Amino acid sequence: MTALRITPRTRYGEHSLYVSLPDGRTVAWYDRESGRVSLLYDEYREAVLEALAPHSAGARLTVTEPAVPTAADLARLSLHPDDDLAPNRPGEALYEEAGRERQAAGRLARRVLGRPDPVRRAQEELGAQQRVGDELDAAEGAGWRVLHSVPLPGGTRIHHLLVGPGGVLTVRSEPMRGLRVRAEEDMVFPHRGDPRPCVRLARQEAERARHALAVDVRPVLVLVGATGLEAGAAAHDVRVLTDAGLPLLIALGGLLKPADVETVHARARNRHSWLRV
């Protein structure tokens, strides 16, 4: 029997293990809370139970047929694990980047050359994305679906994509610990440090997501750790807030029905949806 692949996934706050063939085709999934195994192909029953045995800690497994899948379920089940963006962690690309920078020239050499320390900058960016990502992940119980570190052509990434009752939002996280910040049409101006084009980048990311998903997408910029924020009228099309204001963002509603949320999320989690934007 061909070896089966086990992939952990979280959906609606529930933790499951998906069992797939080497070609990516899903044959079953295991809900750890209920101990239920939803089996798509009966001929793989014994192989599925054998593959799940090390992950079930001796629990008694109940094998059932899955519920009738929705269109979003079918899209998700047909998605190859390598093309599924749902498992991405907040700041996914920064883990590898920070590792490369640690192997580069030492911090002392950078200070002597008068250049900013890229290791420290990468760590600050990763911390900001993790802070926002954790807050957004907690919103899944309120009907939202979240993707992190969505790759775009050209090597850039959308930090977070939020799909839920309040619509579709791209969320950009920027570290501003201990700074007072003024946001204008394209830039943010910390009271210490150089201006940053965060507002413009947030706007551009939403526009690219709009083309990829064929839905209205609104940009959000989160200034993580900022102690004060003044958002000028020129930045009205980009919602600018601090991480303390994230609960207000999650409270938005009245735009998308649950079925629409699932449809958009299923499209967004497919890596191929983002290849031409």
Secondary structure, 3 states (H helix, E strand, C coil): CCCCEEEEEEECCEEEEEEECCCCCEEEEEECCCCEEEECCHHHHHHHHHHHHHHCCCCCCEEECCCCCCHHHHHHHCCCHHHECCCCCCCHHHHHHHHHHHCCCCHHHHHHHCCCCHHHHHHHHHHHHHHHHHHHHHHHHHCCEEEEEEECCCCCEEEEEEEECCEEEEEEEEECCCCEEEECCCCEEECCCCCECHHHHHHHHHHHHHHHHCCCEEEEEEEECCCEEEECHHHCCCEEEEHHHHHHHHCCCCCCCHHHHHHHHHHHCEHHHHCCC
